[in-house]
Amino acid sequence: MIKIKFKIPEGFICANDYLKYTAFEGIARRYKKEKEAGDDKWKNIIEKLEYELEIISKGDFSDYILAAADFINWARENDISVGLGTGNVPSSITAYALRMSDIDPVKYDLFFERLINPERILAPILHFDFGIEGIDKLAAYIGDKYGKESIGQILIINTENDYNLYDCKPEKFCLFGKQALDINKHAVNLIRKRGGAYSNFNIENIPEDDPAAFKVFQEGNTDDIFWFDSDTTKEFLKEANPKTIHDLMIIYSLNRPAVIQQIPQYIACKNGKQEIVYSDPCMEDILRNTYGIIIYHEQAIQIIQRISGFTLGRADIFRKAAGRKSLLSVYREEEKAFIEGAVKRGFSAEKIGSILDVLKSSYLNTFPKSHAAAEAIQSYRSAYLKANFPQEFKAATRS
């Protein structure tokens, strides 16, 4: 395994020291209102950041993360489109502070343990979305500064299936190229040419509840909206009638072959035609927003933690071991501990068995909430441009 080294500016002792400095600076910018209020929410944000930095330091990953933040910011400075976040990277408030991700992990209730598990500290896999235009230039920058061997893979993503081709190793950087990012960038540039109030138009500042943008999804008018443009997805959208980013996250996550059979249940429950059923009342607050369906990895982890008393890290180890023959011994060991913990917390043997059955059926079908949030928001931005600036968006798709 290669060891990436980041050149630390003068005045700092080591990479850990510099990462802490930049992360605290970044978090103050990201959560300006919370800092000014100085209430419990701000204290929790600081605690979350300190917790992450401690684990990153223990794993000796500070150079790796600083290097990633460096080339992402270099991409922005050189007019290369940057995605909102990919995989489990948005789960980290450190990544959010350093602008490695633009998904707020506090707002979307994401867990750092999905990126680096403190129960089993291994190098995180870092992969990022960029526009196709300029991705080779970016790769050259990374190769010159951190070594060509630091790049694990450059992959152009045209469909969800393309993600099956990715093979990114820890402590290597994987770059995903997406045309949708280039289209949005060109549309924004055309909008700015209108001048006046539009001269400084920023896609990052649009409202997340624009009726016109959601109408694009509700009517299935999603040609040129990445991930949502297939005929089957258009029909799904019409029935699901999405009205929030969370709705789009669910639709994106369910629109996969492994879980497509859950779509009718989701639509029926969402539209009030079918009763929402929870395997146990303790799951209700975890599954309420997904209508009783375990859709995300994070939900499975929360359920495991609540029933067994596991830490989030151990709960994820249990989740990952399920259904994998290579991890059967790990699963059996963790299942035993899960049952013991559940008994101590007052669950009957029958209830534990039924909950395990539900969990087992969901383990291989759940999806990373962090990735769903990034993709849903990116697609929403495209829909916003299509709805509110149709001429510019159409011209951008043809450029």
Order of alpha helices (4+ residues) and beta strands (2+ residues): alpha-alpha-alpha-alpha-alpha-beta-alpha-beta-beta-alpha-alpha-alpha-alpha-alpha-alpha-alpha-alpha-alpha-alpha-alpha-alpha
